[in-house]
Structure formats: structure tokens, C-alpha cells
Amino acid sequence: MNTRHSGTGATEAIASFIVRASAADLPPDAPEKAAKAIADTFAVILAGAGSEVTEPLTRYLHAGGESGASPILGTGMTAGAETAALVNGTFGHALDYDDVLAMMPAHPSTIILAAVLASLGDQRVSGKAFLEAYVVGVEVGAKIGLGMTQGHYRRGFHATGTLALFSGLAALAKLHRLDVETTRQAFGIAASMSSGLRRNFGTMTKPLHSGLAARSAVTALRLAQSGFEAAPDILEAPTGFFSTYGVEDSDPDVAARELGRPFVVADPGLALKKFPCCYATHRANDGMLSLRAKLGFDAAAVERIICRMPPGGMRVLTYPRPNTGLEGKFSLPYTLAAGALDGKYTLASFTDAAVRRPEIAKLYERIQAAEDPSCQGDDPEFEKLSSGSRGFVEVEVKLRDGRTDRVRVDRAPGSPGRDMTWDELREKFKDCARQSARIGEKPAMQAFEAIRKLEQADDIGKIVGLLH
């Protein structure tokens, strides 16, 4: 790992950036892009409130007997700030439907929102201040990810838990106006709570990583505000975060140097998910739906489905024959089969019953999915990109009547360059809100329209109230 430093260390540089950054520094399109991501994140937290993680988390809450005023969205329940951050954070990633930032690679927005909402208390926060904290949070986590490199993820760490923790903490530090020294201490505390292993993909513990990160961000903030001390150089020190969690090419100076150059919310931007499953499947899913619509076939007409993925594109797709809905989210054969059978992907596509359909099992023998070096392309940044954004994907369908066609997909729908529209987001918001029995369509749509005009909102608490 590169540990050379000149002048200010990375931890202090990042803390100073958090303190001085303001909405005035943002490019003109950043507020709208941030508002879209925030709307998307509120939606997936609501959907998670109706998912299979809700029952055990509710038992966990009741067993603790904890009281508190922080809202748990979509449930009507409240808890202490740290527990509410844990639950909302877990809800937000429960369905693998939350946004993606490929350079980390991680899902930072759920952690930011869960941490910030838990920390509000009676504090009145404007939409503008909320947007400012959000953008700073995304920026800091993203640039730490850039400096850490993809090698961190390849080692087996789930960067949503390990790196996006700092997104949540940076947003909190900005929102609560911490000074540089307190922010450094908070980073030192949080670094010792960074956790998350990819082995738990396809289980309830994957979304728990988001909840743990959000809770840790709140804990680190409150401890630092209370005078608790930690190493002030935690990112760059020889036995600190980068040297321990990183690889040979990891460099904390890169993280500090690239802050705001440009702000990643605007460039390259976050990817919002059109499909409720692992992002690494999305280009293949899009290709399957495109071919099905073009050729007008059903599953019975399929002789062979061939999917060619870029090298490393299947790294996280570890379930060739899934048995549960969660496993199905990380199964390329399943998503291809579901697309061929159903012609769409919804939240209902990833239930246990949907994954176990006999019609799906019959399709597996007709699906060939593998990594192919020819799908690498000529991008010099290939090795720095995540499984869902590197190279390109080809999907080919051969039908029993002799027809055959293939499609190449370079960018997933919802990714930068194929951005989701507000109308598409509204439909996703509606679908997600339906998963929570407590939230009716009218308050959900009122909240959605308020988020759409977030810069003008005088109090974010009004939106939270509609979705609680």
C-alpha cells in the first residue's frame, strides 16, 4: 500500500473537506440527481419494511424493550437513534433494490438516509441542508472507495458495510456541523467498526451490513460529540484503515486529493436500480427483456439462451441453482429464466415461491451463462470497474422455430447515461410503498412530490412523517 504523504494527512484533509464543503460548490445538476437518489432510497426502505427481514427485526426490537422517538419507516414503530438506524438501514438494502456507486463499489444512499433520519431528533432540517449533507456523504465514501481500489472488494469485503459507513458518517458530520478535530475523532471511532463480508450475499446478513454501518455512523458521531477519543490519522497510519483493509495499490492520498473533483453525484453519478436484484445481473436482464419484446417469444419457444459476461462479471453471482428469493437475486441463470418466462422483473419475481417454480427449473438446462474475454472491450479503466459496469454483456436467444438474435448491452437501465426519469421513479415509489401495509398511496405520493422539490422543503421531518 502507498503510505507516502506530503503535508496534511488524508484523515485531516477529508475532515476539512467535510467542514468547508457547501451547496454553493455543487454543479447545477447535482441537486436534482441527489433528489432522485433520495426518492429512490426512501422507496426501497419502505419496500424493505414489508420484506422477510421485518419479522426477525421486529422480534429483535421487542426483545430489547428499547424506547425511543426515532421513526422506523413504513412500520409506525419508533426506537432509539442507533437502533432505528440499524433497522432502517437493513430495510433499505433488504431487497437489493437500492442504488449503486460503481467506484466503491457499494450502496451508500441507504446508509446515509438511515443514519441522518435517526439523528434528527427534534431538529428542524431544511431540504437544502439535507441535500448538502447527502452529497458530501456520497462524495467522501466514493473517494475513499476510489483510493481503496476494487481490490478491497475482491478480498471479500462488502464495501457497503466497510466503506459506505464513512458516507453515513460524513453526512452526519456535515449536517450536525462538527468541527475538523471532532470529525477526525469520529472517523477514528468508526474505522474500528467497519465490517461486512461478501460470503453473506444471498442471506439476511447482507442487508444487515447496511444497518450496521448506519448504526455505527450514528454511534461514532455521538461518541465523538461526547469527547470520546480515537486515532486522528486512522486512514493513513501504518496500522490504520487503508493498510489493514487495503491492497498493494490502495492509497489514502488519492481519496483526499480527488474530493470534489468532480462531485460524483453529478459525474459519474449513481445508478438507480430498475430491477430488484444484484446489479451484476442488470445488463443481462435488460438484454433478455429486449429480445423477448423484439421476437415475441414465450419460455416454451426457447431452445437456448446464451449469456456472455465480461471477466469478473459473475464474481458475485454465486447461486447457479437458487432455492430462495434472496439467492435468486444473485443468480444469473435464475434472472435470465425469469425474464424469459415472465417478460418482466418485479418485487414478486424474487420470492421463494417464484424461484422454486417448476417452469423455472425446466429452463435452467437451456441456459448457458459464462464469462467471456471478448466482452472486456477496450476500456483502460476495466479493472477499476465493478462487476455490473465493466465491459459489456451479450445475450443471445435461439428459438425452436429457427429464429435467433442477440443484443449487446453496455449500460444497465438506470445507470448514468441511461438515467431513470421522474415518471419511472414515481412508479417504482408506488410499487415499493405498496409493500408496507401502513403506507397508503396518497401519503406516499405526497412524500414523493415533496422529495422531488426537496431544495424548497422547509423541514425534512414532514416527509418522514408521511412515510412513518
Buried (B, 14 or more C-beta within 10 A) or exposed (E): BBBEBEEBBBBBBBBBBBBEBEBEBBEEEBBBBBBBBBBBBBBBBBBBBBBBBBEEBBEBBEEEEBEBEBBBBBBEBBBBBBBBBBBBBBBBBBBBBBBBBBBBBBBBBBBBBBBBBBBBEEEEBBBBBBBBBBBBBBBBBBBBBBBBBBBBBEEEBBBBBBBBBBBBBBBBBBBBEBEBEBBBBBBBBBBEBBBBBBEBBBEBBBBBBBBBBBBBBBBBBBBBBEEBEBBBBBBBBEEBBBBEBBBEBBBBBBBBBBBBEEBBBBEBBBBBBBBBBBBBBBBBBBBBBBBBEEBEBEBEBBEBBBBBBBBBBBBBBBBBEBEBBBBBBBBBBBBBBBBBBBBEBEBEBBBBEBBBBEEBEBBBEBBEBEBBEEBBEEBEEBBBBBBBBBBBBBBBBBBEEEEBBBBBBBBBBBBBEBBBEBEBBBEBBBBBBBBBEBBEEEBBBBBBEBBBEBBEBEBBBBBBEBBB
